[in-house]
Structure formats: structure tokens, C-alpha cells
Amino acid sequence: MSQRPVVYLIASAAPPVRQLDEPLALLDEAGWSACVILTPTAATWIDPSSLEAKTGFPVRVHPRLPDEQDPLPPADAVLAAPITFNTFNKVAAGISDTLATSLLNELLAADVPMVFAPCVKSALRGHPAYKSSYDLMSRHLAKIIDPNSVTDRGSGNLATFKWPKIISELTPRMPNNSSH
């Protein structure tokens, strides 16, 4: 069995979370093994069991007990998409109140390559907390994709993502493509 690099796809409750089949297929085509971690609210918006069938890994939502083994392999990279205003700002502030924010904080501190695709309304992008969080996260080598460059509007005017463009930001961060 060949070892493929592992990417954690960490998603919060924004409309593009309902499209996770697409990035999972693109990640597989690009040579990644994907593990999905969801915020508790995001987990109520989709069917985690269908994602488990696609990835071969359990979808994680809640922390494991201290004596339980982690069911996921270690991450070589992180794709945080979609990430809401709330989750983005929590990570920048170091708040770890969900498994998703805990992993993002831990992996950011461990210098694991990260790509964030925020799904944040333009009005909220003008909020001082978002600007401060963006600056802080950018200084820590996290790649933050401009929401305007990857977001469209679908039925009901709900946000949808241009997943190929997002995945293209992650591919150069593959361990065999990087200079690490």
C-alpha cells in the first residue's frame, strides 16, 4: 500500500459544507488521503456517514476520550474550508472549544501547512476582529484565500465554492512538492 500524504479537511457550518463530496474527489485525484473534521453545527447540515464511505476514515466531530486511540493518521496539511467568521476568529484567538478549533490551533502551532478558505460575508470582513485575525493568521504562514476569488452564489443566493481553485492552493503544499 503506497503512502499518500494526509490532509485534514476541517469544515464549519457555512453553505459550502454541503458540497464536500466535490473537494474530497479533487483531493483524491490530487493524491491526498483526506480526513474530515466538522464543527458540531456543520455535522448537522450533512451526512457524515457518506463522507466516511468516501474517505475510509471516520468523520470526527467530538474529542476522543483520553484513553482512546486517535482514529485518524497525522496530518501533513490542513484545508480549512469552509471556515466561518466565528471559527476563523476563534482560531486566531487560540480558542479551542470544539474539536475542529482545537485541531486547527494545535496544527497551526506545529507548523503544519494550512490553507484557509473563509466563507465570510463582505460586511463581516470589514469587522475589526476579522482584519486582526487575518493579519495574525497570515503572519503564521497560513495561506488565506480571498473569499471573493472562490465564492459564487447558487440557488437561494447561498454561497458555493469554486473547489478546484481552493484545492489548487493546497496542492503545492503536498509534502513531496514542498521544500520542507
PLY file of the C-alpha trace (Angstrom):
ply
format ascii 1.0
element vertex 180
property float x
property float y
property float z
element edge 179
property int vertex1
property int vertex2
end_header
0.00 0.00 0.00
1.52 3.32 -1.04
1.62 6.11 1.48
-0.31 9.15 0.40
0.03 12.44 2.23
-2.84 13.13 4.62
-4.88 16.32 4.58
-7.36 17.21 7.28
-10.41 18.86 5.69
-11.77 20.89 8.60
-15.15 22.49 7.92
-17.56 24.71 9.78
-21.22 25.50 9.20
-21.35 27.62 6.05
-23.33 26.67 2.93
-20.33 25.18 1.03
-20.06 22.46 3.71
-22.94 20.82 1.83
-20.59 20.39 -1.19
-17.83 18.36 0.50
-18.16 15.49 -1.99
-16.51 17.71 -4.62
-13.34 18.63 -2.71
-12.99 15.04 -1.49
-12.96 13.81 -5.10
-10.50 16.55 -6.11
-8.21 15.79 -3.17
-8.22 12.10 -4.08
-7.35 12.94 -7.70
-4.51 15.17 -6.46
-3.02 12.30 -4.45
-4.20 13.15 -0.94
-5.84 10.92 1.66
-8.49 13.13 3.25
-9.82 13.03 6.79
-12.89 15.14 7.58
-13.34 17.04 10.83
-16.52 19.07 11.31
-17.78 21.60 13.81
-20.83 20.27 15.69
-23.20 22.51 13.74
-21.66 21.57 10.38
-22.19 17.90 11.26
-25.95 18.54 11.49
-26.04 20.03 7.97
-24.69 16.96 6.16
-24.49 13.16 6.37
-21.13 12.29 7.92
-21.55 8.59 7.09
-21.49 9.33 3.34
-18.19 11.19 3.80
-16.78 8.29 5.82
-17.63 5.95 2.94
-15.72 8.22 0.53
-12.62 8.70 2.68
-12.36 5.40 4.54
-11.86 7.35 7.78
-14.37 8.25 10.49
-15.65 11.82 10.38
-14.58 13.45 13.62
-16.82 15.96 15.40
-16.17 15.43 19.10
-12.93 14.93 21.03
-11.93 11.39 21.84
-11.65 10.16 25.40
-8.14 10.32 26.90
-7.68 6.52 26.72
-8.93 6.20 23.12
-6.56 5.98 20.18
-6.86 8.69 17.56
-8.64 7.06 14.60
-7.01 9.44 12.12
-3.44 9.39 10.81
-1.32 12.51 11.47
-1.93 15.43 9.12
0.64 16.51 6.53
-1.51 19.55 5.66
-4.81 21.18 6.57
-7.54 22.55 4.36
-9.90 24.62 6.49
-12.90 25.06 4.21
-15.43 26.43 4.60
-14.44 28.39 7.66
-16.93 30.81 9.16
-16.27 34.23 10.67
-16.74 32.70 14.12
-14.37 29.75 13.64
-11.71 31.87 11.92
-11.67 34.39 14.75
-11.66 31.66 17.42
-8.57 30.06 15.90
-6.77 33.39 15.66
-7.58 33.99 19.34
-6.44 30.47 20.31
-9.91 29.36 21.42
-10.27 25.58 21.34
-13.92 24.95 22.22
-14.60 22.31 19.55
-12.51 19.51 18.10
-12.25 21.49 14.85
-10.84 24.61 16.54
-8.63 22.50 18.81
-7.04 20.74 15.84
-6.64 23.97 13.88
-4.91 25.59 16.86
-2.68 22.59 17.52
-1.67 22.13 13.89
-1.06 25.86 13.40
1.30 25.79 16.38
3.01 22.69 14.92
3.72 24.50 11.62
1.65 22.07 9.55
0.94 23.74 6.16
-2.55 25.24 6.21
-4.93 26.72 3.68
-7.99 28.59 4.94
-10.99 29.27 2.71
-13.22 31.58 4.71
-16.89 31.79 3.86
-17.49 35.20 5.37
-19.89 37.89 4.24
-18.21 41.04 2.94
-19.79 43.10 5.74
-18.17 40.84 8.35
-14.80 41.01 6.56
-14.82 44.71 7.50
-15.14 43.87 11.19
-12.02 44.78 13.21
-11.77 41.26 14.68
-11.66 39.68 11.21
-9.00 42.09 9.98
-6.90 41.44 13.08
-7.37 37.66 12.77
-6.47 37.75 9.08
-3.24 39.64 9.77
-2.28 37.35 12.64
-3.00 34.12 10.73
-1.14 35.37 7.65
1.96 36.03 9.75
1.89 32.39 10.87
2.29 31.13 7.31
-1.31 30.09 6.88
-2.49 30.65 3.31
-5.79 32.52 3.46
-7.78 32.57 0.26
-9.70 35.75 -0.59
-13.38 34.75 -0.31
-14.22 36.88 -3.37
-11.94 34.73 -5.53
-13.58 31.39 -4.63
-17.19 32.15 -3.76
-20.18 32.17 -6.08
-23.88 32.34 -5.35
-26.02 29.29 -6.01
-29.72 28.56 -5.63
-31.38 30.67 -2.98
-28.40 33.02 -3.21
-26.43 30.67 -0.94
-22.65 30.70 -1.10
-20.95 27.98 -3.14
-17.23 27.41 -3.53
-15.02 27.08 -6.58
-13.43 23.96 -5.13
-10.85 23.38 -7.91
-9.34 26.80 -7.19
-9.22 26.07 -3.46
-7.60 22.66 -3.98
-5.03 24.23 -6.32
-3.85 26.37 -3.37
-3.28 23.22 -1.32
-1.51 21.06 -3.91
1.81 23.00 -3.81
1.83 22.27 -0.06
1.95 18.49 -0.58
4.97 17.11 1.28
6.56 15.80 -1.91
6.05 19.18 -3.64
7.42 21.36 -0.87
10.93 22.21 0.14
10.42 21.01 3.74
0 1
1 2
2 3
3 4
4 5
5 6
6 7
7 8
8 9
9 10
10 11
11 12
12 13
13 14
14 15
15 16
16 17
17 18
18 19
19 20
20 21
21 22
22 23
23 24
24 25
25 26
26 27
27 28
28 29
29 30
30 31
31 32
32 33
33 34
34 35
35 36
36 37
37 38
38 39
39 40
40 41
41 42
42 43
43 44
44 45
45 46
46 47
47 48
48 49
49 50
50 51
51 52
52 53
53 54
54 55
55 56
56 57
57 58
58 59
59 60
60 61
61 62
62 63
63 64
64 65
65 66
66 67
67 68
68 69
69 70
70 71
71 72
72 73
73 74
74 75
75 76
76 77
77 78
78 79
79 80
80 81
81 82
82 83
83 84
84 85
85 86
86 87
87 88
88 89
89 90
90 91
91 92
92 93
93 94
94 95
95 96
96 97
97 98
98 99
99 100
100 101
101 102
102 103
103 104
104 105
105 106
106 107
107 108
108 109
109 110
110 111
111 112
112 113
113 114
114 115
115 116
116 117
117 118
118 119
119 120
120 121
121 122
122 123
123 124
124 125
125 126
126 127
127 128
128 129
129 130
130 131
131 132
132 133
133 134
134 135
135 136
136 137
137 138
138 139
139 140
140 141
141 142
142 143
143 144
144 145
145 146
146 147
147 148
148 149
149 150
150 151
151 152
152 153
153 154
154 155
155 156
156 157
157 158
158 159
159 160
160 161
161 162
162 163
163 164
164 165
165 166
166 167
167 168
168 169
169 170
170 171
171 172
172 173
173 174
174 175
175 176
176 177
177 178
178 179
